[in-house]
Amino acid sequence: MVEYKESEVIEATQKYFNGDELATSVWVNKYALRDKDGKWLEKTPRDMHVRLAKELARIEDKYPNPLSHFTIFGLLDNYKYVVLQGSPMSGIGNDHQVQSLSNCFTLAPPYDSYGGILKTDQEMVQLMKRRGGVGFDMSNIRPKDMTTNNAARTTDGIACFLERYSNSTREVAQNGRRGALMLTISIHHPEIETFINIKRDLTKVTGANMSIRITDEFMNAAKNDEDFELYWPLDGSEKKISRVVKAKEIWEKIVASARDMAEPGLIFWDTVLNNSPADSYADDGFETISCNPCSEIMLSAYDSCRLILLNLTSYVNKSYKDDAEFDYKTFAMHTQQAQRLMDDLIDLELEKIDKILDKIKNDPEPEYIKQTEIDLWKKIENSCKAGRRTGLGITGLGDTIAALGMTYGSPQSIEVTEKIYKALALNAYRSSCILAEERGAFPVWNKDKEKDNKFLNRLFEADPDLKEKMQEHGRRNIAILTTAPCGSTSTQTQTS
């Protein structure tokens, strides 16, 4: 391959981005292909899009009705329509680093023992070193001052382990950035106040985001100023510790900390479980347990997700004119094509996992040291194959609303936003059904398990033909949509 000087790459890329220095810096430092010695092998994002299109077309050619390299490149070129995020952008077609294409991972909750806590610590850093962000739930860890059968006699509680995981995350280098971590906990945990307040000390848990799994029970108790029980363990077994608090007082502490420290975040857990298509397959290993660092996607243990988005600004005709309009027809077509590429990403990820496992097996460490990492990637591989989860979303909504002549947040803009997301959902799920007909449904698909899923039933109400197609062929992917923050990606699309 041709090698370029850093100055050549910066100059050419800045011209590509019309003088945008931030977009140039992001692409050059995070996504331009380099060899193991750090030499630049791509001069501008156009070279990257050629690389991505080539690999995606290779996977398409394995299946019926493939998208051509020309079509795929047309979707990707200039970040105009379909944009791969982060890990796929840097990892596809990159034989110089051994990394995953998944943006997001969730681990099983740490087992409540030092061995379990340390095992999760190792799994976390093993994923981060392959460029993935990680999330897991801390509710299994026993509260402070409970008895233990070791020299300490009582436990220190969750605080020290929040710090442990935070510090490990800060240690892991990811080519110019550190690892990314989400720690969650149930609102029922007896140390919920420790979790709420720990970041008031600005030296604590600086390497992790934190969110509370809020239940409808708690929200109703807070609204009605009622008592609320904190207890442990939370798995339905006999309670070893229990105390009653005022829900409203806990709620006020959450609000105060979120206002002052911007954390903790909230995950409305019952809403997630009642609407998640994947949770119809909880007994197949797809029970949602936590979320990724930016909280855009809820995941089961050892599942992962790759991210692609559509650049909404490219679907506005006559931008900023009185007769501006959104091109729903083209958007629908590209959404269906983007979902095909999302499914191709899973095949590419499985190839990457094979390479990661080969790398680990050839590493010089003794087998007993390597075994945790091997077991970890095999679990991720199994989830990837069984569910084929995707994460299709959007960017540029703010600019799109403005280009259509609307005020962001106005009733009219909300109506349009809902219409765009409805089109995204219906066409992404329709595409997954077409893929199921052509390529086969995800292996654990079972229409009877999904019959009461609230989200899927809303789709079917909006499009009865989609229901008929899905019940006949299934769908290719267990869950399909997300809206990621896409910070560095939207810098490159130059959208808000």
Secondary structure, 3 states (H helix, E strand, C coil): CCCECHHHHHHHHHHHCCCCHHHHHHHHHHCCCECCCCCECCCCHHHHHHHHHHHHHHHHCCCCCCCCHHHHHHHHHHHCCEEECHHHHHHCCCCCCCCCCCCEEECCCCCCCHHHHHHHHHHHHHHHCCCCEEEEECCCCCCCCCECCCCCCECCCHHHHHHHHHHHHHHCECCCCECCEEEEEECCCCCHHHHHHHHHCCCCCCCCEEEEEECHHHHHHHHCCCEEEEEECCCCCCCCEEEEEEHHHHHHHHHHHHHHHCCCEEEEHHHHHHHCHHHHHHHHCCCEEEECCCCCCEEECCEEECEEEEEHHHHEECCCCCCCEECHHHHHHHHHHHHHHHHHHHHHHHHHHHHHHHHHHHCCCCHHHHHHHHHHHHHHHHHHHHHCCCEEEEECHHHHHHHCCCCCCCHHHHHHHHHHHHHHHHHHHHHHHHHHHHHCCCCCCCHHHHCCCHHHHHHHHHCHHHHHHHHHHCCCCCCCECCCCCHHHHHHHCCC
